[in-house]
Amino acid sequence: MPQTVTTLKKRQNQRRRFIFICLLPTLICYAVFYLYSIVTVFVSSFMKWDYSNLNSPRFLDMSHIFDNYRYIFQDYPFFKEALTNSLIWAIAGVLVQVPLAVLVALALSKKLRGWKLVRNIYIIPSVISSAAMGLIFLQIYNPNYGIVTSLVKIINPNFTGAILLTPGWNLVAMTCAYIFFAGASCMMVLGQIFSVPQAIYEAAMLDGISGWRREWYITLPMIRDTIKTISVLAATSGFLLYNEVYFLTRGAAGTKSISYIIRDLAVGSSRTQYARANTIGVLQIVGGMLIILTINLIFRTPKKQANRLKAAMSNDKGGK
């Protein structure tokens, strides 16, 4: 008996070493290319680092250690605008893009005639770079010959402005430039739907559950974790929106985003304010973590429901 326990522990240690060795290259790459960069962003947000000392950044005095944060929150004129826009796009991603991806996936899961063709067409925008899509929409919204402008002029012949420079409408236009392209999320949901055991659907049919009730009471709960995942992806993508802002408006007429003002401070400014740009980066990281935490709380399974699921799984295993 002792030998069996010793052998088991030895195998477990060997397995752990094997897993660690396999993960080691990925951990090294993560530490070098991501963790180091994140730490640098946090550290440099407490430094003076601009055109006056590009090659020799230095820490601020303790009495001025939070000067970069004070500048961003109090003095920088576009922070509130950028934060508001980024939050709007994050919320839009969850409320528009995710339901759209789920609905399309549910429709495709029925495997009606031509569903594979529709699936391939729907994924095309996801394999085109966002820069190319930005240029395409720049022509769609062109004030002289863009199709959207032409439609607006039919409804309102007196319209002479540019959609992308009209406050309010430009945010809607920029949101439409990315929000409906949910091909990748749709494929994730579709794959999860196909993995639901058919026996569950057959049991539901015996209980008289069919149509939309089957999707509501069976399919959606079964793919809950995948919906949570694509919600995180959609929200963070909206919060980090940059390419559409850069190619469509360059942040004009109240359309700046958090990501864009990082460029504005570090590249657009004649003072090359790297430390202040990294301060925005810190706020961006914290905001992204709060978004992820919020979505996890929203999709959290209540304890009672979790206990019922565990009990049902235990009974099922006991019956087998």
N, C-alpha and C positions, 0 to 999 in steps of 0.2 A: 504493500500500500504506500509506504513512504517513497519507494522508487517511482511509483506511478505519479505521485504528486510532484516529485522533483523533475521527472521527465516532462510533465505538463507545463511547469513553470519555465523550463528550459526552452520548450517550443514557443511559448508565449514571448519570451525575451528575444528569441530569434526572429519571430514574426515582427515584433516592434522594431528591431534593428533594420530588418528588410524594408519596412514601411518608411522608416526615417531616411534610409539611404536613397530610396526612390524619390522622396519628397525634397531631399537636400538641394538639388539643382534649382527647383522652383523657389525654395525658401531663400536661396542666395540671390537669385534674380529679383525676388520681391524686396529683399533688404537693400540691394544696391540701387535698383531703379525706382522703387516706390517709397519704401519706408524712409530711406535717406532723404528723398525729396520732400516728403511730408514734414519730417523733423526740421529740415532747412527752412521750409515755409514758416513754421511756427516760430523758430528761433529768430529769423530775420525780421519778423514783424515787430520785434522790440529793438531794432537797430536803425541807425541812420545809414541809408544806402541809396544814393542818387548820383546825379551827374558830378557832384563835387568830390565824391570818393568811390568811384566805380570799382576800383581794384582794392580798396581797403575799407570795407564796411566795418562799422564799430557800434558797440552797444550804446544805447542812450543812457544818460545818467539816471539814477534811481528816481530822482524827482520828476523826470520826463519820460519814464519808461513806457507809459501808455500814450505818448503823444501821437503816434501813428493812428491808434484807435480813436483818439479824441478828434483827430483831423477828419477821419472818415465819417464819423457819426455827426459831427457838428459843423465842419467847414466845407467838406467836399459837396458840391452842389447837386450831384447826380446820384448819390447813394440811395436815397429813399425811392427815387424813380426806378432805379435799376432793381432794387429789392422787391418793390411792388410788382413790377413786370415779371420778374423771375418766379415769384410766388403764384401769380396768375397763370403762367404757363405750366407750372408744376401741377396746380389744381386742375387745369384743363386737361392735362395728360391723363389724370386719374378718372375724371368725370366724362371725358369724351373718347379718348383713344382706347382705354381699356374696355369699356362696354362695346365699342365698335369691333375690337378684335375678338371679343367673346362671341358676339352675335354672328359675325362672319364665320368663325370656327364652328359654331353650332350648326349653321346652315350647310357648311361644307361637309360636316360629319354625317349628314344624311346621304351622302354619296349619290346625289341626283346626277342625271346625265350632264356631262361636261364639267363636273366638279373639279377634276384635275386641271383642266385648262384654266378655269377661274382661279384656282389656287396658284398656278404658275404666274398668271397675269398679276394677281394681287401682290405677289412677292417682289415684282420687278422694281418698284420704287425703293425697296429696301437695299437693293444691290447697286443702286446708283449713289454716288457720293453726294453728300448734302451740299457741297459747293456747286455741283452741276445742277441740282434741284433748285438752289437759290438763284442761279442764273436763268433757269427756265421760268421761275415765278417772277423774276424781274421783268421779263418780257410780257408775261400774262398781265402784270399790273402797270405796264407802260402807259403813261398818261396820253400818248398820241395814238397808239394803235393796239394797246392791250385789250384782250377780250373782256376782261372784267370792267375796264373803264368804258368800253363800248356799251356794255349792258347797263351800267349805271347811267350813262347819258341817254339811253332809251327811256329809262324810268324818270330821270331828272335832266331834261335837256339843258338846263341852266348850269349844270355841273361843269366847271372848268379847271378844277384842281387836280391833284395827284392823290390817288388812293393811299399811297405809302407815306404821304406827307400830311394827311388829314388826321389830326388827333382823334383817337377813339377808333376810327375805322382802320387805321394802320395796324393797331394791335390785333384786330380781328383778321386782317389780311395776312399778317405774319403768322398768326396761329394756324390759319388754314394752309399755310405753306408746308406744314409738317405733321399736323395733328391727325390727318386722315390716313397717313401712311403707317399702318400698324401690321405690316406683313410678317415681320419677325415674331412679334407677340402672338399674332394669329396662329402661326405655325407651332409655337410652343403649346398653346392651348389645344390646338387640334390633335397634336401628338398625345397629349394627356387624355383627351376624350377617347381616343382610340385604345388607350391602355385600360380603360374601365372594363372590368370583366362583364361579358355578355350575360352571365348567370344572374347578375344583379338586375339587369333590365328584364330578363325573363321572369324573375320573381316579382318584379313590379307590375308586369303585365297581368300576372295571375291575380294580383291585388287590385286590378282595375286602374292602375296608374299609367297614363299614356299622354301623348301630345306634350303641351307646354308644361304640364304638371310633372312629367317624367324629367324634363330638363331642370325644372326648378327644385324638385325635391331629391333628385338623384345625381344628375350630371354636375350641376354647379357645386354642391357640397363635396363631390368627389374630386373636383379640380380646384378646390379652394386655395391650396398652397401655390399652384401655378398662377392663379389670378393675383395672389399676393405678390408673387415674383414680378410679373409684368407690370403691376401697379408701381412697384419700387422703380423699375426701369423707366416707366413713362414719367413718373414724377421727377426723378433725378435728371432725366434728359431735358425736360422742360425747364427745370431750375438752372441747368447748366447751358441753356441755349446760347449759341454763339454764331454759328455759320449763317443762319438765316438773318440775324441782326446785321452782321457784317456785309453780306451781299445785297440785302434789300434796302436798308436805310442808313447804314453806318451809324446807327444810334440816334438819328435825327428825329425831331418832332415827338419826343417823349417815348422812344422805343429802346432805350438802353437796357442792357441786361447786366447781371452781376459779372458774367464772363467777359462781356465787352468792356466794362470799365477797368478790368484788369489790364487789358490791352491799352486802354486809353491812358492809364497811369504809367505803364512800363514802356510803351512804344510810342503812343501818340503824343505824350507830353514831352516838351523840350527838356524837361528836368530829369527824364528817365527815373521815375520814382519807384524803384524796385521794391523797397521796403514797404511802402504804402500799398503797392500792388499785391504783395504777399500778405499784407494785412487783410485785404479783401479775400485772398485765397483761404486764409484761416476761417473767416466768416462763412465762406462758401462750404468748406469742409464741415463746419459745425452745423450749418443749415441742412446739408445733405444728410448728416447723421440724425438730425431731428426729424426730417422727412421719413427716413427709414423707420425710426422708432415709432412715429405716429401711425404709419401704415401697419406695422407689426401689432400695435395696440388695437387698431381697428379690426384686424383679421384674427385677433386672439380668440381661441376657442374657449368658451366658458368652462369652468372646472366641472360643473355638473354634466355638461355635454361630453367632455373628455372622459369623465368617469364612466358614463354610459357606453361610450365607444369601447373603452377598455374592457368593460364587463361583457359586452357583446362579442368582442374578439376572443375573450377567454372562454365563453360558453361555446363559441364556434369551434375552438380548438379542442375543448373537452368532448364535444359531440363527435368529432372526427376520431 
